[in-house]
Amino acid sequence: MIKQTKQTKKDKGAVTLTELAKDLKLTAKELIAQLSESGMGISSSKNELDDNTVKKIKKAMAKKGVFAVEDTAKKGTKPKKALPVKKAAVVKLSKAKKAKQPEPVPEKTKEKAPEKIPEKIADKPVAAATPVSPVIAQKETPKPQPQHPPLKVLKVKFPITVKDLASKMSMGPSLLIKSLLDIRILATMNQLVDEGVAGQLGEKFGYKIENLPTIEEETVAVYEKQDASKMMFRAPVVTFMGHVDHGKTSLMDYIRKSKIADFEKGGITQHIGAYRVHFSGGDITFLDTPGHEAFTAMRARGATATDIVVLVIAADEGIKPQTIEALDHAKAAKVPIVVALNKIDKPNIDMDRVKKQLSELDLLPEDWGGKTITVGVSAKTGQGIDKLLEMIVLESEMLELKADPTKPAKGVVVESKLSKGGGPVATVLVEEGTLRPGDIIVCGQYCGKIRALINDRIHKIKEATPSMPVEILGLSGVPQAGDQFFVVSDERKAREIVDVRQRKAKEEKGYSSMRRISLEDLYSEIQKGSVKELNVVLKTDVQGSLGALRDSLLKIDTKEIKLNVIHGAVGEVNGSDVLLAAASNAIIIGLHTSTTPEADETIKEEGIDVKLYSIIYEAISDVRAALEGMLEPKLKEVFMGRAVVRQVFQVSKAGTIAGCYVQKGAMKRTNNCRLLRNGQEVYKGKFSSLKRFKDDVKDVAEGFECGIALEGFKNIEPGDIIEAFEVQKIARKL
């Protein structure tokens, strides 16, 4: 019965792999190797194959040049011989693929190798079907790796809605919403996405998302391009720095042949000045920074905007603290330093001592074998001035300072102020390009059309070239000293840039100006006694003085007292400032400024303390005194008298009365007291009564007897000591 079933399967056309191999004149191993190479995974010779599989195998073998001998019983014709295939080639291929066989073929299924096939059929060479070369058969052509197409660059303005981003990527918003859900972001099509999220979505759909350059970035990009053919030498910008009263302004005064120092309050420079000097060697632009320590920030700005620093040192005094400070700013700016030893006309000066001090600060003079140019000068007689200018020009030639005067102008604000007649006025230094009246500029958070250019000689000029300092009129507000300015093509662009800058400034500060003037939370803490503050409103004539005064006041702050500058601005003290000071319980400090008539009336009504100064260190001294007055005083106990308890009386109305004898000093009714027993303090408080016999008295002198009752204490024993003392408050100093 079983034999009959097997015969039935064969009748249906099922053949084994071994039988098929016989038809193809191959061994089962060789056929499995060929099939594995063709991608047909048949691993066992016992597998039964249906007609479709047999046809596929024969078709695959025909491509390799191996043809099966047809069954003559079915066709009734003579069997065709297989086309010649070199056995060695097939065997070699079989051996090469042996390692890849998943299962070894059993021994009994192996068939004998077919007989050698003649190379000619009917004495004719076969050319129609060329056998497969073993070398080609072994080396499979590697499949090319799938290459991702390059990402398309898509520039958009952030933040952007999902709908707009999908529109730019030419797809429906639903696809992006689904992709956002994949990264756990639930969003609608009107939801804003930032640059990071948009970048992830873009990469998924073959886009590289980039932020569109702003108008400001596009405008500034013009200055980044340099044309070597248009570059021209420019004058060096030189900064005079040093200690107070070492002669910086006097030296500048001699160079400019003017009297700058005569216009300065207190004989010191308190604003940054910028001056252009012409002489036979060329042009030099000078920045004169103040020497007082309060203007550290201003000196720092002077060092950053300069090409060369001239460190002015008095030959009779040598290195001072502010000299070292100025040197640090110059080193931080990484600019060359030229040392001018001033006041060499004075008798009994020691130049070598000053040079030794310089060498200790890593400024070894040239005549001592170093690299620092050191020139002795006199601002009074003019001695050495020409040599100093020559050294400055020589140093600038080594720096090869160049700029393109054909570009739109770009530069930095040296100083700014609010003028009564001209409005906001800024002293700027042109770094590149040429500045002309009528140019539209953006300067910090303000913009405007230049109405006039005024040089350091108070003359109107038609243009300002690189390295030239000028005052400009026409800005919409007072910029910060150190702000960059640049020219734009039209007013619309300027306003857009300024709007963006102002919006960013408000976001960064978190509308701190609005919170700063309320001070409700801080004021409530002051009332509770947990915090002490001195609120100050600052008004100055120029922006540089404002920053310097603020920094100086904050330096004298302590842990116990918080000095809070609630408002600072340039201009006169007005009614708004007074109302702010009244609401915040603040004082107003003005430097080089005055009060408006409106403010004078409000000051009288509110009783606000307004202090106006012409010299900065006087303002700092007064604020320090105010802070010292707010410090908690030290408490000191001062001994007043001592009495010994001899007897204790119990009185119905008065309570416990101690009969005492005053041994030393005096006992006063208003004194504080303590009770000592065996050297230990038992009670500390006040007298409730002090009597001589039956009479109440104010004090009892040494050597007299008295009756003492202590406030809230009755446990008094004979032999106790009662001491009287006063608590004195001693003012503390910062």
Stockholm file with secondary structure:
# STOCKHOLM 1.0

chainA/1-734         MIKQTKQTKKDKGAVTLTELAKDLKLTAKELIAQLSESGMGISSSKNELDDNTVKKIKKAMAKKGVFAVEDTAKKGTKPKKALPVKKAAVVKLSKAKKAKQPEPVPEKTKEKAPEKIPEKIADKPVAAATPVSPVIAQKETPKPQPQHPPLKVLKVKFPITVKDLASKMSMGPSLLIKSLLDIRILATMNQLVDEGVAGQLGEKFGYKIENLPTIEEETVAVYEKQDASKMMFRAPVVTFMGHVDHGKTSLMDYIRKSKIADFEKGGITQHIGAYRVHFSGGDITFLDTPGHEAFTAMRARGATATDIVVLVIAADEGIKPQTIEALDHAKAAKVPIVVALNKIDKPNIDMDRVKKQLSELDLLPEDWGGKTITVGVSAKTGQGIDKLLEMIVLESEMLELKADPTKPAKGVVVESKLSKGGGPVATVLVEEGTLRPGDIIVCGQYCGKIRALINDRIHKIKEATPSMPVEILGLSGVPQAGDQFFVVSDERKAREIVDVRQRKAKEEKGYSSMRRISLEDLYSEIQKGSVKELNVVLKTDVQGSLGALRDSLLKIDTKEIKLNVIHGAVGEVNGSDVLLAAASNAIIIGLHTSTTPEADETIKEEGIDVKLYSIIYEAISDVRAALEGMLEPKLKEVFMGRAVVRQVFQVSKAGTIAGCYVQKGAMKRTNNCRLLRNGQEVYKGKFSSLKRFKDDVKDVAEGFECGIALEGFKNIEPGDIIEAFEVQKIARKL
#=GR chainA/1-734 SS CHHHHHHHHHHTTCEEHHHHHHHTTCCHHHHHHHHHHTTCCCCCTTCEECHHHHHHHHHHHHHTTCCCCCCHHHHCSCCCCCCCCCHHHHHHHHHHTGGGCSSCCCGGGCCCCCCCCCSEETTEECCSSCCCCHHHHHSCCCCCCCCCCCCEEEEECSSEEHHHHHHHTTSCHHHHHHHHHHTTCCCCTTCEECHHHHHHHHHHTTEEEEECCCHHHHHHHHHHCCCGGGCEECCCEEEEEESTTSSHHHHHHHHHTSCSGGGSGGGSCCSCEEEEEEETTEEEEEEECCCSGGGHHHHHHHHHTCSEEEEEEETTTCCCHHHHHHHHHHHHTTCCEEEEEECTTSSSCCHHHHHHHHHHTTCCBGGGTSSBEEEECCTTTCTTHHHHHHHHHHHHHHHTCEECTTSBCEEEEEEEEEETTTEEEEEEEEEESBBCTTCEEEETTEEEEEEEEECTTSCEESCBCTTCEEEEEEESSCCCTTCEEEEESSHHHHHHHHHHHHHHHHHHHTSHHHHHTTCHHHHHHHHHTSCEEEEEEEEESBHHHHHHHHHHHHHTCCSSEEEEEEEEEESCBCHHHHHHHHHHTEEEEEESCCBCHHHHHHHHHHTCCEEEESSHHHHHHHHHHHHHHHSCCEEEEEEEEEEEEEEEEEETTTEEEEEEEEEEECEETTSEEEEEETTEEEEEEEEEEEEETTEECSEECTTCEEEEEETTCCCCCTTCEEEEEEEEEECCCC
#=GC SS_cons         CHHHHHHHHHHTTCEEHHHHHHHTTCCHHHHHHHHHHTTCCCCCTTCEECHHHHHHHHHHHHHTTCCCCCCHHHHCSCCCCCCCCCHHHHHHHHHHTGGGCSSCCCGGGCCCCCCCCCSEETTEECCSSCCCCHHHHHSCCCCCCCCCCCCEEEEECSSEEHHHHHHHTTSCHHHHHHHHHHTTCCCCTTCEECHHHHHHHHHHTTEEEEECCCHHHHHHHHHHCCCGGGCEECCCEEEEEESTTSSHHHHHHHHHTSCSGGGSGGGSCCSCEEEEEEETTEEEEEEECCCSGGGHHHHHHHHHTCSEEEEEEETTTCCCHHHHHHHHHHHHTTCCEEEEEECTTSSSCCHHHHHHHHHHTTCCBGGGTSSBEEEECCTTTCTTHHHHHHHHHHHHHHHTCEECTTSBCEEEEEEEEEETTTEEEEEEEEEESBBCTTCEEEETTEEEEEEEEECTTSCEESCBCTTCEEEEEEESSCCCTTCEEEEESSHHHHHHHHHHHHHHHHHHHTSHHHHHTTCHHHHHHHHHTSCEEEEEEEEESBHHHHHHHHHHHHHTCCSSEEEEEEEEEESCBCHHHHHHHHHHTEEEEEESCCBCHHHHHHHHHHTCCEEEESSHHHHHHHHHHHHHHHSCCEEEEEEEEEEEEEEEEEETTTEEEEEEEEEEECEETTSEEEEEETTEEEEEEEEEEEEETTEECSEECTTCEEEEEETTCCCCCTTCEEEEEEEEEECCCC
//
